[in-house]
Amino acid sequence: MCVGLSAKVVAINKDMALVDASGARREVSAELLDDLEPGDYVMVHAGVAIAKITADEAGEEA
């Protein structure tokens, strides 16, 4: 079983993204995703952003 965490992208620095997950910020690898921008939502697993998701999928208000 895989456990993923939804998070909002706060900042991008090369292949790393600073994300906010329920108020906790952490840096994750963004190497697998193209065209990430601050404000995007991602699914994070094992310190890697693995997919872009919508605000609805993340459980956030758009």
MARKEPA-903306 format. One record per residue: residue number from 1; residue in one letter; x, y, z of N, C-alpha, C in turn. Coordinates in nm, 2 decimals. Atoms other than C-alpha are relative to their C-alpha. Layout:
% MARKEPA-903306
- num_residuo_n_xx_n_yy_n_zz_ca_xx_ca_yy_ca_zz_c_xx_c_yy_c_zz
- NUM_a_X_Y_Z_X_Y_Z_X_Y_Z
...
***
This chain:
% MARKEPA-903306
- num_residuo_n_xx_n_yy_n_zz_ca_xx_ca_yy_ca_zz_c_xx_c_yy_c_zz
- 1_m_0.08_-0.12_0.00_0.00_0.00_0.00_0.09_0.12_0.00
- 2_c_-0.07_-0.13_0.00_0.12_0.35_-0.08_-0.08_0.11_0.06
- 3_v_0.07_-0.11_-0.06_0.04_0.65_0.12_0.05_0.13_-0.05
- 4_g_-0.04_-0.13_0.06_0.04_0.99_-0.05_-0.06_0.11_0.08
- 5_l_0.04_-0.12_-0.07_0.00_1.33_0.09_-0.02_0.11_-0.10
- 6_s_0.02_-0.11_0.09_-0.16_1.62_-0.09_0.06_0.13_0.06
- 7_a_-0.06_-0.12_-0.05_0.02_1.95_-0.07_0.00_0.11_-0.10
- 8_k_0.01_-0.11_0.09_0.02_2.30_-0.22_0.15_0.05_-0.02
- 9_v_-0.14_-0.05_0.04_0.34_2.42_-0.40_0.01_0.15_0.05
- 10_v_-0.02_-0.13_-0.04_0.47_2.73_-0.23_0.11_0.07_-0.08
- 11_a_-0.11_-0.05_0.08_0.80_2.78_-0.42_0.07_-0.11_-0.08
- 12_i_-0.07_0.10_0.08_1.01_2.61_-0.69_0.15_0.05_0.00
- 13_n_-0.14_-0.03_0.01_1.39_2.60_-0.69_0.07_-0.11_-0.07
- 14_k_-0.05_0.10_0.09_1.53_2.40_-0.98_-0.09_-0.12_0.00
- 15_d_0.08_0.12_0.00_1.42_2.04_-0.93_-0.06_-0.03_0.14
- 16_m_0.06_0.01_-0.14_1.29_2.10_-0.57_-0.12_0.09_0.01
- 17_a_0.12_-0.08_-0.03_0.96_2.23_-0.45_-0.02_0.01_0.15
- 18_l_0.04_-0.02_-0.14_0.87_2.38_-0.12_-0.15_-0.01_0.00
- 19_v_0.15_0.02_-0.01_0.52_2.25_-0.03_-0.05_0.02_0.14
- 20_d_0.07_-0.02_-0.13_0.27_2.32_0.24_-0.11_-0.11_0.00
- 21_a_0.10_0.10_-0.02_0.07_2.02_0.37_-0.06_0.02_0.13
- 22_s_0.07_-0.02_-0.12_-0.18_2.12_0.63_0.08_0.09_0.10
- 23_g_-0.08_-0.09_-0.09_0.05_2.40_0.76_0.14_-0.04_0.02
- 24_a_-0.14_0.04_-0.01_0.37_2.19_0.76_0.07_0.01_-0.13
- 25_r_-0.07_-0.02_0.13_0.62_2.30_0.50_0.12_-0.10_0.00
- 26_r_-0.11_0.08_0.03_0.88_2.07_0.35_0.05_0.01_-0.14
- 27_e_-0.06_-0.01_0.14_1.11_2.05_0.05_-0.01_-0.15_-0.06
- 28_v_0.02_0.13_0.07_1.03_1.77_-0.20_0.06_0.00_-0.14
- 29_s_-0.05_0.00_0.14_1.18_1.66_-0.53_-0.12_0.02_-0.09
- 30_a_0.10_-0.03_0.11_0.99_1.79_-0.83_0.05_-0.05_-0.13
- 31_e_-0.06_0.05_0.12_1.20_1.61_-1.09_-0.10_-0.07_-0.09
- 32_l_0.09_0.07_0.08_0.91_1.40_-1.21_-0.11_0.08_-0.07
- 33_l_0.11_-0.08_0.05_0.67_1.68_-1.29_0.05_0.12_-0.08
- 34_d_-0.03_-0.12_0.09_0.69_1.95_-1.57_-0.09_0.11_0.04
- 35_d_0.08_-0.12_-0.01_0.56_2.30_-1.54_-0.07_0.02_0.13
- 36_l_0.06_-0.03_-0.13_0.50_2.32_-1.17_0.02_0.15_0.03
- 37_e_-0.01_-0.14_-0.04_0.42_2.67_-1.04_-0.06_0.01_0.14
- 38_p_0.06_-0.03_-0.13_0.35_2.81_-0.70_-0.15_0.01_-0.01
- 39_g_0.15_0.01_0.01_-0.02_2.75_-0.62_-0.05_-0.13_-0.05
- 40_d_0.04_0.13_0.05_-0.03_2.41_-0.79_-0.01_-0.09_0.12
- 41_y_0.01_0.10_-0.10_-0.14_2.11_-0.58_0.07_-0.13_-0.06
- 42_v_-0.06_0.12_0.04_0.06_1.79_-0.59_-0.02_-0.11_0.10
- 43_m_0.00_0.11_-0.09_0.05_1.44_-0.45_0.15_-0.04_0.03
- 44_v_-0.14_0.03_-0.04_0.37_1.36_-0.25_0.01_-0.13_0.06
- 45_h_-0.03_0.13_-0.06_0.51_1.02_-0.17_0.15_-0.02_0.02
- 46_a_-0.14_0.03_-0.03_0.84_0.94_-0.01_0.09_0.12_-0.04
- 47_g_-0.08_-0.12_0.03_0.96_1.30_-0.05_0.01_0.04_-0.15
- 48_v_0.00_-0.03_0.14_0.88_1.31_-0.42_-0.14_0.04_-0.04
- 49_a_0.13_-0.04_0.06_0.60_1.51_-0.59_-0.03_-0.10_-0.12
- 50_i_0.02_0.10_0.11_0.45_1.23_-0.81_-0.11_0.03_-0.09
- 51_a_0.11_-0.03_0.09_0.14_1.39_-0.96_-0.05_0.14_0.03
- 52_k_0.07_-0.12_-0.02_-0.03_1.72_-1.01_-0.15_-0.04_0.02
- 53_i_0.14_0.03_-0.03_-0.38_1.72_-0.86_-0.08_0.14_0.00
- 54_t_0.08_-0.12_-0.01_-0.67_1.97_-0.85_-0.02_0.04_0.15
- 55_a_0.03_-0.04_-0.14_-0.77_2.17_-0.54_-0.11_-0.08_0.06
- 56_d_0.11_0.09_-0.05_-1.08_1.96_-0.52_0.06_-0.14_0.05
- 57_e_-0.06_0.13_-0.03_-0.87_1.64_-0.52_0.08_0.01_0.13
- 58_a_-0.08_-0.03_-0.12_-0.65_1.80_-0.25_-0.09_0.02_0.12
- 59_g_0.09_-0.04_-0.11_-0.96_1.88_-0.04_0.01_0.14_0.04
- 60_e_-0.02_-0.14_-0.03_-0.89_2.25_-0.06_-0.11_0.08_-0.08
- 61_e_0.09_-0.08_0.07_-1.12_2.53_-0.16_0.08_0.07_-0.11
- 62_a_-0.07_-0.06_0.12_-1.03_2.67_-0.51_0.01_0.15_0.02
***
